[in-house]
Amino acid sequence: MTFRPGALSRTTRAMAVGALALAGVTALPAATAHADATTSGDVIANLWEWNWDSVAAECTDVLGPNGYGAVQVAPPAESLKQSSYYWWDVYQPYSYNLNSRFGTAAEFASMVSACHTAGVKVYTDAVINHTAAQTGTGYNGTTITNKYDTPDWDAGDYHQSDDCSDSDLIIDDWSNLTEVQNCELLGLPDLETENDSVRSGIASFLNKQLALGVDGFRVDAAKHIPTADLQAIEAKLTDTTSGTDPYVFQEIYPGSTPAASDYYSSGDVLDFTYASKLKSAFQGNISDLESLSSSGILTPANSVSFVTNHDTERNGLHMSYKDGDSYKLANIFQLAYKWSTPTIYAGWEFTQSDQAPPNSSGFVTDTDCSNGWYCLDRDTAVTGMVKWHNAVGTESVSNWSTKSSSVIGFSRGTAGYIAINNGSSAATYTFTTGMADGTYANVIDNGATTVTVSGGSASLTIPAKSAIAFYDGEFTPCTTSCDDSGDDDDSTSTVTATFNEYAATTSGQNVYVVGSISALGSWDTSKAIQLSSTGYPIWSGAVSVPINTSFEFKFIKKDSSGNVTWESNANRTAATTTSALSINSSWNVATANSTDVTFNVTATTDWGTNVYVVGSIASLGSWDTSAAIPLSSASYPTWSKLAIVPKSTTFTYKYVKKDSSGNVTWESGTNRSYTTGSSSGYTSSDTWK
């Protein structure tokens, strides 16, 4: 059975070389045939947690007309519905019913049909390793009181402690393959996929989707399922409605075992290393990308590339929309570089990692590409590059040129050329393009400007944090449901500043940031930006502020009557460049007198239980557990958080666990002690006692 994209293979370019004749410009005689760049190629739009009606509209208005080959959508099964409606609810399946937080089963089927009509295939996120760790009620009304007893599975269908050689059933030795694949990830009941009846039940769930027209699956948490089990499940799958094998690509999160290459036999693999290399380059020197193919990324025939996904944009492993234009440039590079199947991610803005998508009582509302949604898939530079990608087909990377650490250029044979400038000012260079002489449309600005190639070379002035790209063929500008920024902000002149402030408050108080620039209210407290208390006592918020700008700011508290309390220290200062910045502070700890300590503790927990740090100083809660600092589980079982504390200070601290009911468990033993100096970047690495 073959699990490659099949009909989604890159469009083959006609071998004859021609040039585009624009109005008033005469170029060389055009060839008789060119690749149709608007015909679907292999680019996948990952519309993460969009509802079904919105996916259908995007396929019709944006993805199909601009040459996307497929859309990846959220897990379609009924899932946990808890009071905060977190995004990760959908990764806790309650039943294999297709009435979910994204719409009804009928709306799901209608979405698949609409996408097919637009020439776009549909891949769903298949959560088949586990079911929900938390009991409660699902989005279709299913009630679960025992996590090992669901409408689809009984206790005997799950791994038990003897299967994973660990009495607590939790993965705590990530180098032990048996634990990784047979124990429970974060307490999620782990299905016994070596059992043929379990394999048949999973295949039945996937076949139900295939019968509705689904074309393939992104397998969630695939590293926790042996590849032999995945192959056995796939052998039970039916053909798609178009008569082909379903396309399978798998999430193998980085770790010591198993290796991503172990899964080539059961499908393609999402390449986390590729995304890490792009982050390193676009936050450093993009000239390093010349050696990308030999840098340890996965083989192109077996992988799917991406710049970020829903996990890694939140845990900092990869880039995100908060990186501004550098993030968009990384996506442009991905579409230009000849390697594996590329994906473009479109999600929503967030200030806290668990934050729910825009919703009404948990049910995801329509995506309008504003009000928090970030629709990179319809950015005109990106849609232009999708067409560029389709037009250059299988041509090789050639004519590589490194002009500086921030400016590169390369062609794809004689079919297309791109020059990228990740610097903070415009750059002018002459590039050897390998293209036929003539005049070409610049796809980055949706064809608003043109490029002239003479003697195979082109003199290009590339704007700061931008690119110029053109191809051999007719370019059709994006005219419907497109924009030039990826969201509703002017990304060419602003960048995201994320404010994180430790501040204990009383009931009814909220924390705001206010400052010297209009984006921060110009010191008008009525226009101050309210921060989110989701990660209390850390208050957080993301604000679009001008690039290359210095500003002053302070944090304030407002109570329910509108009374304002200012921090007592001097104004804080910050300066933007062209990259996103994160500002960490602690109430009344002046920047000049503060330093940072990153607390790391290795601690296993049950689902719904989180780890905190609390201590003897005010910025660690003064031993008040209600003001303890929540740590991040992004690198579980290591919990981490950077905290702002005074310089040259000795303090004591301990770690605590809190469950979903607020019950507190202290670690045992004496208080821990730490002393800061006068520099920064301190780290404490501990193990739960």
C-alpha positions as CSV (number, residue, x, y, z in Angstrom):
1,M,0.0,0.0,0.0
2,T,1.3,3.4,-0.9
3,F,0.9,6.4,1.4
4,R,2.4,9.2,-0.8
5,P,0.2,12.1,-1.9
6,G,-0.4,10.5,-5.3
7,A,-2.4,12.9,-7.4
8,L,-0.9,15.7,-5.3
9,S,2.6,15.3,-6.7
10,R,4.1,18.6,-7.9
11,T,2.9,19.9,-11.2
12,T,5.4,19.1,-13.9
13,R,6.6,22.1,-15.8
14,A,6.7,22.1,-19.6
15,M,10.4,21.9,-20.7
16,A,10.2,24.8,-23.3
17,V,11.4,28.0,-21.8
18,G,9.3,31.2,-22.4
19,A,8.8,34.6,-21.0
20,L,5.8,36.6,-19.9
21,A,4.8,39.5,-22.1
22,L,3.2,42.2,-19.9
23,A,1.3,45.2,-21.3
24,G,3.7,47.5,-23.1
25,V,6.6,45.1,-22.8
26,T,7.9,42.8,-25.5
27,A,9.8,39.7,-24.3
28,L,11.1,36.6,-26.0
29,P,8.5,34.4,-27.8
30,A,6.5,32.5,-25.3
31,A,6.6,28.7,-25.2
32,T,3.5,26.9,-26.3
33,A,2.8,25.3,-22.8
34,H,3.4,26.2,-19.2
35,A,2.4,24.7,-15.9
36,D,-0.9,26.1,-14.7
37,A,0.1,27.5,-11.3
38,T,-3.5,27.7,-10.1
39,T,-4.0,24.0,-10.6
40,S,-3.7,22.1,-7.3
41,G,-0.2,21.1,-6.3
42,D,0.9,19.4,-3.1
43,V,0.8,22.4,-0.6
44,I,-1.2,21.6,2.5
45,A,-3.1,24.4,4.3
46,N,-3.3,23.5,8.0
47,L,-6.4,25.4,9.0
48,W,-6.0,24.5,12.7
49,E,-9.3,24.2,14.6
50,W,-11.4,26.1,12.1
51,N,-15.0,25.0,12.1
52,W,-16.3,23.1,9.1
53,D,-18.3,25.9,7.5
54,S,-15.2,28.1,7.6
55,V,-13.0,25.4,6.1
56,A,-15.5,24.9,3.3
57,A,-15.6,28.6,2.5
58,E,-11.8,28.8,2.6
59,C,-11.5,25.9,0.1
60,T,-13.9,27.6,-2.2
61,D,-12.6,31.2,-2.0
62,V,-8.9,30.9,-1.3
63,L,-7.3,27.4,-1.3
64,G,-8.8,26.1,-4.6
65,P,-8.3,29.3,-6.7
66,N,-4.7,29.7,-5.5
67,G,-3.5,26.2,-6.1
68,Y,-3.4,24.6,-2.7
69,G,-3.5,20.8,-3.0
70,A,-5.0,19.9,0.3
71,V,-6.4,21.1,3.6
72,Q,-5.6,19.6,7.0
73,V,-8.4,20.0,9.5
74,A,-8.9,19.4,13.2
75,P,-9.8,16.0,14.8
76,P,-13.5,15.5,13.8
77,A,-14.5,13.2,16.6
78,E,-16.6,14.2,19.6
79,S,-14.3,15.2,22.4
80,L,-14.1,16.4,26.0
81,K,-16.0,19.7,26.7
82,Q,-14.6,21.3,29.8
83,S,-15.4,24.7,31.3
84,S,-12.4,26.6,29.9
85,Y,-12.9,25.1,26.4
86,Y,-9.1,24.7,25.9
87,W,-7.8,23.9,22.4
88,W,-6.6,20.5,23.7
89,D,-10.1,19.3,24.4
90,V,-10.2,17.9,20.9
91,Y,-7.2,15.7,21.6
92,Q,-9.2,13.9,24.2
93,P,-11.7,11.8,22.2
94,Y,-15.0,10.9,23.9
95,S,-16.6,9.0,21.0
96,Y,-16.1,8.4,17.3
97,N,-19.3,10.3,16.6
98,L,-18.7,13.1,14.0
99,N,-20.7,15.7,15.8
100,S,-18.0,17.9,17.4
101,R,-17.1,21.4,18.5
102,F,-16.4,22.2,14.8
103,G,-19.9,21.4,13.6
104,T,-22.3,18.5,12.9
105,A,-21.5,15.3,10.9
106,A,-23.6,16.7,8.1
107,E,-21.6,20.0,8.1
108,F,-18.4,17.9,8.1
109,A,-19.5,15.9,5.0
110,S,-20.6,19.2,3.3
111,M,-17.2,20.7,4.0
112,V,-15.4,17.7,2.4
113,S,-17.7,18.0,-0.7
114,A,-17.1,21.7,-1.0
115,C,-13.3,21.3,-0.8
116,H,-13.4,18.6,-3.5
117,T,-15.4,20.8,-5.7
118,A,-12.7,23.4,-5.3
119,G,-10.0,20.8,-6.2
120,V,-8.7,20.5,-2.6
121,K,-8.2,17.2,-0.8
122,V,-9.0,16.9,2.9
123,Y,-6.8,15.3,5.5
124,T,-8.1,15.0,9.1
125,D,-6.2,14.9,12.3
126,A,-6.5,11.2,13.5
127,V,-6.3,10.9,17.3
128,I,-6.1,7.1,17.5
129,N,-3.4,6.4,20.1
130,H,-5.6,7.2,23.1
131,T,-8.9,8.5,24.4
132,A,-9.7,11.1,27.0
133,A,-8.0,11.3,30.4
134,Q,-10.7,13.5,31.9
135,T,-14.2,12.4,32.6
136,G,-17.2,14.6,32.0
137,T,-19.4,15.4,29.1
138,G,-18.5,15.7,25.4
139,Y,-19.6,18.1,22.7
140,N,-22.3,15.7,21.5
141,G,-23.6,15.0,25.0
142,T,-21.7,11.8,25.7
143,T,-21.0,11.4,29.4
144,I,-18.0,9.5,30.7
145,T,-17.5,8.6,34.3
146,N,-14.7,6.1,33.9
147,K,-11.9,7.0,31.5
148,Y,-11.6,3.3,30.6
149,D,-15.2,2.9,29.6
150,T,-16.3,4.8,26.5
151,P,-18.9,4.3,23.8
152,D,-16.2,2.7,21.6
153,W,-13.9,0.9,24.1
154,D,-13.9,-1.2,27.2
155,A,-11.2,-1.6,29.9
156,G,-9.7,-4.6,28.1
157,D,-8.9,-2.5,25.1
158,Y,-6.3,-0.4,26.9
159,H,-2.8,-1.0,28.0
160,Q,-2.4,-1.8,31.7
161,S,0.7,-1.4,33.9
162,D,2.0,-4.8,33.1
163,D,2.0,-3.9,29.4
164,C,4.3,-1.0,29.9
165,S,6.5,-2.4,32.8
166,D,5.7,0.6,35.0
167,S,3.3,0.4,38.0
168,D,2.0,4.0,37.7
169,L,1.2,3.5,33.9
170,I,2.7,7.0,33.2
171,I,5.6,7.6,30.8
172,D,8.4,8.8,32.9
173,D,11.4,7.2,31.2
174,W,11.4,8.7,27.7
175,S,14.4,6.6,26.6
176,N,12.4,3.4,27.2
177,L,10.6,2.4,24.0
178,T,8.1,0.1,25.9
179,E,7.1,2.9,28.2
180,V,6.8,5.4,25.3
181,Q,4.5,3.1,23.3
182,N,2.6,1.2,26.0
183,C,2.3,3.6,28.9
184,E,0.0,6.6,29.2
185,L,0.9,10.0,27.8
186,L,-0.2,12.5,30.4
187,G,-2.7,10.0,31.8
188,L,-4.5,9.5,28.4
189,P,-5.7,5.9,28.3
190,D,-3.5,4.2,25.8
191,L,-5.2,1.9,23.3
192,E,-3.9,-1.6,22.9
193,T,-3.1,-1.3,19.2
194,E,-1.4,-4.7,19.0
195,N,-4.9,-6.2,19.5
196,D,-6.6,-6.9,16.2
197,S,-10.1,-5.9,17.5
198,V,-8.7,-2.5,18.5
199,R,-7.0,-2.2,15.1
200,S,-10.4,-3.0,13.5
201,G,-12.2,-0.4,15.7
202,I,-9.7,2.3,14.8
203,A,-9.9,1.4,11.1
204,S,-13.7,1.5,11.2
205,F,-13.5,5.1,12.6
206,L,-11.1,6.1,9.8
207,N,-13.1,4.3,7.1
208,K,-16.2,6.2,8.1
209,Q,-14.4,9.4,7.2
210,L,-13.0,7.9,4.0
211,A,-16.6,7.0,3.0
212,L,-17.5,10.7,3.3
213,G,-14.6,11.7,1.0
214,V,-11.7,12.2,3.3
215,D,-8.4,11.7,1.5
216,G,-5.9,11.0,4.2
217,F,-4.8,11.5,7.8
218,R,-2.3,13.2,10.0
219,V,-1.7,10.6,12.7
220,D,-1.5,12.4,16.1
221,A,1.0,11.0,18.7
222,A,2.2,8.4,16.2
223,K,5.5,7.8,18.1
224,H,3.4,6.3,20.9
225,I,2.1,3.6,18.5
226,P,4.5,0.9,17.1
227,T,4.9,1.2,13.4
228,A,3.9,-2.4,12.9
229,D,0.5,-1.6,14.5
230,L,0.1,1.5,12.3
231,Q,0.8,-0.7,9.2
232,A,-1.8,-3.2,10.4
233,I,-4.4,-0.5,10.8
234,E,-3.6,1.0,7.4
235,A,-4.0,-2.4,5.8
236,K,-7.6,-2.4,7.0
237,L,-8.4,1.0,5.4
238,T,-10.6,1.3,2.3
239,D,-9.6,3.4,-0.8
240,T,-10.6,7.0,-0.9
241,T,-13.7,8.0,-3.0
242,S,-11.3,8.8,-5.8
243,G,-10.0,5.2,-5.8
244,T,-6.6,5.8,-4.3
245,D,-4.9,4.8,-1.1
246,P,-5.4,7.4,1.7
247,Y,-2.4,9.6,2.3
248,V,-0.8,9.2,5.8
249,F,1.6,11.5,7.5
250,Q,2.6,11.1,11.1
251,E,3.6,13.2,14.2
252,I,6.8,11.8,15.6
253,Y,7.7,14.4,18.3
254,P,11.4,14.8,18.9
255,G,13.0,12.5,21.5
256,S,15.5,9.8,22.1
257,T,13.2,7.0,20.9
258,P,11.7,6.0,18.6
259,A,13.4,7.6,15.6
260,A,11.4,9.4,12.9
261,S,12.9,7.2,10.2
262,D,11.5,4.1,12.0
263,Y,8.1,5.3,10.7
264,Y,8.8,5.6,7.0
265,S,7.2,2.2,6.4
266,S,3.8,3.4,7.7
267,G,3.7,6.8,6.0
268,D,5.4,10.2,5.7
269,V,6.7,11.9,8.8
270,L,6.3,15.5,9.9
271,D,9.8,17.0,10.0
272,F,10.4,18.9,13.3
273,T,14.1,19.3,12.6
274,Y,13.3,21.2,9.4
275,A,11.2,23.7,11.3
276,S,13.9,24.0,13.9
277,K,16.5,24.7,11.2
278,L,14.3,27.4,9.8
279,K,13.8,29.0,13.2
280,S,17.6,29.1,13.7
281,A,18.2,30.7,10.3
282,F,15.4,33.3,10.4
283,Q,16.3,34.3,13.9
284,G,20.0,34.3,12.9
285,N,21.7,34.0,9.5
286,I,19.6,32.8,6.6
287,S,22.8,32.3,4.7
288,D,23.1,29.0,6.7
289,L,20.2,27.7,4.6
290,E,22.6,26.9,1.8
291,S,23.5,23.7,3.7
292,L,19.9,22.9,4.8
293,S,19.8,19.6,2.8
294,S,22.8,18.2,4.7
295,S,21.8,19.5,8.1
296,G,20.1,16.4,9.4
297,I,16.5,17.1,8.2
298,L,14.5,14.1,7.1
299,T,14.7,12.7,3.6
300,P,12.3,14.5,1.2
301,A,10.6,11.4,-0.1
302,N,9.5,10.5,3.4
303,S,8.6,13.8,5.1
304,V,6.3,16.7,5.3
305,S,7.8,20.1,6.2
306,F,6.3,22.9,8.3
307,V,7.4,26.1,9.9
308,T,5.3,25.8,13.0
309,N,2.3,23.8,14.4
310,H,-0.1,24.2,17.3
311,D,2.2,22.7,19.9
312,T,5.5,24.2,18.8
313,E,4.3,27.8,18.3
314,R,3.1,27.7,21.9
315,N,6.1,26.0,23.6
316,G,8.7,28.1,21.8
317,L,10.3,25.2,19.9
318,H,9.5,26.9,16.5
319,M,8.5,30.3,15.1
320,S,5.1,31.8,15.3
321,Y,3.1,34.7,14.0
322,K,4.6,36.6,16.9
323,D,7.9,36.7,15.0
324,G,6.3,39.1,12.5
325,D,7.7,39.3,9.0
326,S,10.6,36.8,9.7
327,Y,7.9,34.2,10.3
328,K,6.2,35.0,7.0
329,L,9.6,34.9,5.2
330,A,10.3,31.4,6.7
331,N,7.0,30.2,5.1
332,I,8.0,31.8,1.8
333,F,11.3,30.0,1.9
334,Q,9.6,26.7,2.6
335,L,7.5,27.1,-0.5
336,A,10.5,28.0,-2.6
337,Y,12.9,25.4,-1.5
338,K,12.7,22.0,-3.3
339,W,12.3,19.4,-0.6
340,S,9.3,17.7,1.0
341,T,5.5,18.3,1.0
342,P,5.1,21.8,2.5
343,T,2.4,23.0,4.9
344,I,1.1,26.5,5.7
345,Y,-0.3,26.9,9.2
346,A,-3.3,29.2,9.9
347,G,-4.6,29.5,13.5
348,W,-5.3,32.2,16.0
349,E,-3.5,34.7,18.2
350,F,-3.0,33.7,21.8
351,T,-1.6,35.1,25.1
352,Q,-1.7,31.9,27.0
353,S,-0.7,28.4,25.8
354,D,-4.0,26.7,26.7
355,Q,-6.2,29.4,25.3
356,A,-9.3,28.3,23.4
357,P,-10.0,29.2,19.8
358,P,-12.7,31.9,19.3
359,N,-15.9,30.2,20.4
360,S,-19.4,30.3,21.7
361,S,-19.9,28.0,24.7
362,G,-16.9,26.0,23.3
363,F,-18.2,25.6,19.8
364,V,-15.7,27.3,17.5
365,T,-17.1,30.3,15.7
366,D,-16.7,31.3,12.1
367,T,-13.2,32.3,11.0
368,D,-13.2,35.9,9.8
369,C,-9.4,36.4,9.7
370,S,-9.7,39.2,12.2
371,N,-10.7,39.4,15.9
372,G,-7.8,37.1,16.8
373,W,-7.6,34.8,13.8
374,Y,-4.3,34.8,11.9
375,C,-4.9,33.6,8.3
376,L,-1.5,33.2,6.8
377,D,-2.8,30.9,4.1
378,R,-4.5,33.9,2.4
379,D,-1.6,36.3,2.7
380,T,-1.0,37.5,-0.9
381,A,2.8,36.8,-0.6
382,V,2.0,33.3,0.5
383,T,-0.7,32.6,-2.2
384,G,1.7,34.0,-4.8
385,M,4.4,31.6,-3.6
386,V,2.0,28.6,-3.7
387,K,1.5,29.4,-7.4
388,W,5.3,29.8,-7.8
389,H,5.8,26.5,-6.1
390,N,3.4,24.8,-8.4
391,A,4.9,26.4,-11.5
392,V,8.5,25.4,-10.8
393,G,7.5,21.8,-10.3
394,T,10.4,19.4,-9.7
395,E,13.1,21.7,-10.9
396,S,16.3,21.6,-8.7
397,V,17.6,24.4,-6.6
398,S,20.4,26.1,-8.5
399,N,22.1,29.4,-9.0
400,W,22.4,29.8,-5.2
401,S,23.7,33.2,-4.2
402,T,24.6,34.4,-0.7
403,K,24.9,38.2,-0.7
404,S,25.1,38.6,3.1
405,S,24.1,36.8,6.2
406,S,20.6,38.2,5.6
407,V,20.2,38.1,1.8
408,I,20.1,35.0,-0.3
409,G,18.8,34.1,-3.7
410,F,18.3,30.9,-5.8
411,S,16.5,29.5,-8.8
412,R,14.5,26.4,-9.4
413,G,16.2,25.4,-12.6
414,T,15.1,27.8,-15.3
415,A,11.5,27.9,-14.0
416,G,11.6,30.5,-11.3
417,Y,13.8,32.7,-9.1
418,I,13.5,34.1,-5.6
419,A,15.6,36.5,-3.5
420,I,15.0,36.9,0.2
421,N,16.1,39.7,2.5
422,N,15.7,39.0,6.2
423,G,17.5,42.2,7.1
424,S,16.1,45.4,8.7
425,S,16.7,47.6,5.6
426,A,16.3,47.3,1.9
427,A,19.1,45.6,0.0
428,T,20.1,46.0,-3.7
429,Y,22.1,43.3,-5.5
430,T,22.4,41.8,-9.0
431,F,21.5,38.1,-9.1
432,T,22.2,35.5,-11.7
433,T,18.8,34.0,-12.2
434,G,19.1,31.3,-14.8
435,M,15.8,32.6,-16.2
436,A,15.2,33.6,-19.9
437,D,15.4,37.3,-20.6
438,G,12.1,39.1,-20.3
439,T,9.8,40.8,-17.8
440,Y,8.1,38.8,-15.0
441,A,5.5,39.5,-12.3
442,N,6.7,39.7,-8.7
443,V,4.4,37.2,-6.9
444,I,5.4,38.5,-3.5
445,D,3.4,41.8,-4.0
446,N,0.6,40.0,-5.9
447,G,2.0,41.2,-9.2
448,A,2.0,44.9,-8.3
449,T,5.7,45.2,-9.6
450,T,7.7,43.4,-12.3
451,V,11.2,42.2,-12.7
452,T,13.3,42.5,-15.8
453,V,15.9,39.8,-16.6
454,S,18.6,40.7,-19.1
455,G,21.5,38.4,-20.0
456,G,20.2,36.0,-17.4
457,S,20.7,38.5,-14.5
458,A,18.4,40.8,-12.6
459,S,19.2,43.8,-10.4
460,L,16.8,43.7,-7.5
461,T,16.0,46.0,-4.6
462,I,14.5,43.7,-2.0
463,P,12.5,45.5,0.8
464,A,13.4,44.9,4.4
465,K,12.0,41.6,5.8
466,S,10.6,40.7,2.4
467,A,11.4,38.9,-0.9
468,I,11.0,39.1,-4.7
469,A,10.0,36.0,-6.6
470,F,9.0,35.4,-10.2
471,Y,8.4,32.4,-12.4
472,D,8.1,31.4,-16.1
473,G,4.4,31.4,-16.8
474,E,1.3,33.5,-16.4
475,F,0.7,34.8,-12.9
476,T,-2.9,35.2,-11.8
477,P,-3.1,37.7,-8.8
478,C,-5.2,36.7,-5.8
479,T,-8.4,38.9,-5.9
480,T,-10.9,37.1,-3.6
481,S,-10.6,36.8,0.2
482,C,-6.9,37.7,0.2
483,D,-4.9,40.2,2.2
484,D,-1.3,41.3,2.4
485,S,-0.4,40.7,6.0
486,G,-1.7,37.3,7.2
487,D,-4.0,39.0,9.7
488,D,-5.7,42.3,10.3
489,D,-2.6,44.2,11.3
490,D,0.0,45.9,9.1
491,S,2.8,43.4,9.6
492,T,5.2,45.4,7.5
493,S,5.3,48.2,10.2
494,T,4.4,46.5,13.4
495,V,5.7,43.6,15.5
496,T,4.2,41.7,18.4
497,A,5.3,42.6,21.9
498,T,4.2,40.1,24.5
499,F,4.0,41.4,28.0
500,N,4.2,39.0,30.9
501,E,3.8,40.5,34.4
502,Y,3.8,38.8,37.7
503,A,1.1,40.6,39.8
504,A,-1.0,39.3,42.7
505,T,-4.4,41.0,42.8
506,T,-7.5,41.1,44.9
507,S,-10.9,40.1,43.7
508,G,-12.2,42.4,41.0
509,Q,-8.7,43.8,40.1
510,N,-7.2,43.4,36.7
511,V,-3.8,44.3,35.3
512,Y,-3.1,46.5,32.3
513,V,0.0,47.9,30.5
514,V,0.1,51.5,29.5
515,G,2.9,53.5,27.8
516,S,4.3,56.3,25.8
517,I,3.1,55.1,22.3
518,S,-0.4,55.1,20.9
519,A,-0.4,51.3,20.8
520,L,-0.1,51.4,24.6
521,G,-2.6,54.2,25.2
522,S,-0.1,57.2,25.2
523,W,-0.2,57.1,29.0
524,D,-4.0,57.4,29.0
525,T,-5.1,54.8,31.5
526,S,-8.6,54.6,29.9
527,K,-6.8,53.3,26.8
528,A,-4.4,50.9,28.6
529,I,-4.2,47.4,27.3
530,Q,-5.9,44.8,29.6
531,L,-3.8,41.7,30.2
532,S,-5.2,38.2,30.5
533,S,-5.3,36.4,33.9
534,T,-5.5,32.9,32.4
535,G,-2.0,32.1,33.7
536,Y,-2.5,33.9,37.0
537,P,-0.5,35.3,38.8
538,I,1.2,35.9,35.5
539,W,-0.8,38.4,33.5
540,S,-0.1,38.3,29.8
541,G,-1.0,40.1,26.6
542,A,0.3,40.5,23.0
543,V,0.3,44.0,21.5
544,S,1.2,45.1,18.0
545,V,3.7,47.9,18.4
546,P,5.8,49.8,15.7
547,I,9.0,48.3,14.6
548,N,12.4,50.0,15.4
549,T,10.8,52.0,18.1
550,S,11.8,52.8,21.7
551,F,9.1,53.4,24.3
552,E,8.4,53.6,28.0
553,F,5.6,51.7,29.8
554,K,4.3,50.7,33.2
555,F,1.8,48.2,34.6
556,I,-1.3,49.3,36.5
557,K,-4.1,47.7,38.4
558,K,-7.8,48.7,38.0
559,D,-10.5,47.6,40.3
560,S,-14.2,47.1,39.5
561,S,-14.9,50.8,40.3
562,G,-12.2,52.0,37.9
563,N,-9.7,53.0,40.6
564,V,-6.1,52.9,39.2
565,T,-3.0,51.7,41.1
566,W,0.3,52.4,39.5
567,E,3.6,50.5,40.0
568,S,5.8,52.5,42.3
569,N,9.1,52.1,40.4
570,A,10.4,54.3,37.5
571,N,9.0,53.9,34.0
572,R,10.1,50.7,32.2
573,T,11.8,51.0,28.8
574,A,11.9,48.7,25.7
575,A,12.9,48.9,22.1
576,T,11.6,47.0,19.1
577,T,13.5,45.8,16.1
578,T,11.7,43.9,13.3
579,S,11.3,40.7,15.3
580,A,8.8,39.9,18.0
581,L,9.9,40.5,21.6
582,S,8.8,39.2,25.0
583,I,8.9,41.4,28.1
584,N,8.9,39.7,31.5
585,S,8.4,41.7,34.6
586,S,7.3,41.5,38.2
587,W,5.1,44.1,40.0
588,N,7.2,46.8,41.7
589,V,10.5,45.1,40.9
590,A,12.2,47.8,38.8
591,T,13.9,46.6,35.7
592,A,17.3,47.9,36.8
593,N,17.0,45.9,40.0
594,S,15.7,42.7,38.6
595,T,17.1,39.5,37.2
596,D,15.6,36.2,35.9
597,V,15.6,32.7,37.2
598,T,14.3,29.8,35.1
599,F,12.8,27.2,37.4
600,N,13.0,23.6,36.0
601,V,11.6,20.7,38.0
602,T,11.1,17.1,36.8
603,A,7.7,16.0,38.1
604,T,5.1,13.5,36.8
605,T,1.4,14.3,37.2
606,D,-2.0,13.1,36.5
607,W,-4.1,14.8,33.8
608,G,-5.5,18.1,35.2
609,T,-2.7,18.5,37.8
610,N,-0.2,21.2,37.3
611,V,3.1,22.2,39.0
612,Y,3.9,25.6,40.5
613,V,6.8,27.3,42.3
614,V,6.2,29.4,45.4
615,G,8.7,31.1,47.7
616,S,9.6,33.6,50.4
617,I,9.8,36.7,48.2
618,A,6.9,38.7,46.8
619,S,7.6,37.8,43.2
620,L,7.3,34.1,44.1
621,G,4.0,34.6,46.0
622,S,5.4,35.1,49.6
623,W,4.4,31.5,50.3
624,D,0.8,32.1,49.3
625,T,-0.1,29.1,47.1
626,S,-2.9,31.1,45.4
627,A,-0.1,33.4,44.0
628,A,2.3,30.6,43.1
629,I,3.8,30.7,39.6
630,P,2.4,28.1,37.2
631,L,5.1,26.2,35.3
632,S,4.8,25.1,31.7
633,S,4.5,21.4,30.8
634,A,5.7,21.9,27.2
635,S,8.8,19.7,27.9
636,Y,7.0,17.3,30.2
637,P,8.0,15.7,32.5
638,T,10.1,18.8,33.0
639,W,8.0,21.8,34.1
640,S,9.6,25.2,33.5
641,K,9.1,28.9,33.9
642,L,11.1,32.1,33.8
643,A,10.5,34.3,36.9
644,I,11.6,37.8,37.5
645,V,13.2,38.3,40.9
646,P,15.4,40.9,42.6
647,K,19.2,40.9,42.0
648,S,21.7,39.9,44.7
649,T,19.0,38.3,46.8
650,T,18.7,35.0,48.8
651,F,15.3,33.4,48.9
652,T,13.7,30.0,49.7
653,Y,11.2,28.2,47.6
654,K,9.4,24.9,47.0
655,Y,7.3,23.3,44.3
656,V,3.6,22.4,44.7
657,K,1.0,20.5,42.6
658,K,-2.6,21.7,42.2
659,D,-5.3,19.6,40.7
660,S,-8.4,20.8,38.8
661,S,-10.3,21.2,42.1
662,G,-7.5,23.5,43.5
663,N,-6.2,20.9,46.0
664,V,-2.5,21.6,46.8
665,T,0.2,19.1,47.4
666,W,3.6,20.3,48.6
667,E,6.8,18.5,47.8
668,S,8.4,16.9,50.8
669,G,11.7,17.9,52.5
670,T,13.1,21.3,53.6
671,N,12.7,24.5,51.7
672,R,15.0,24.9,48.8
673,S,17.3,28.0,48.7
674,Y,18.7,30.2,45.9
675,T,20.8,33.3,45.7
676,T,20.9,35.6,42.7
677,G,23.8,37.7,41.7
678,S,24.0,41.0,39.7
679,S,23.8,39.4,36.2
680,S,21.0,37.6,34.5
681,G,20.0,34.2,33.1
682,Y,20.0,32.1,36.2
683,T,18.7,28.5,36.2
684,S,17.5,26.2,38.9
685,S,17.2,22.5,37.9
686,D,15.4,20.3,40.4
687,T,13.5,17.0,40.9
688,W,10.3,16.8,42.8
689,K,10.9,15.5,46.3
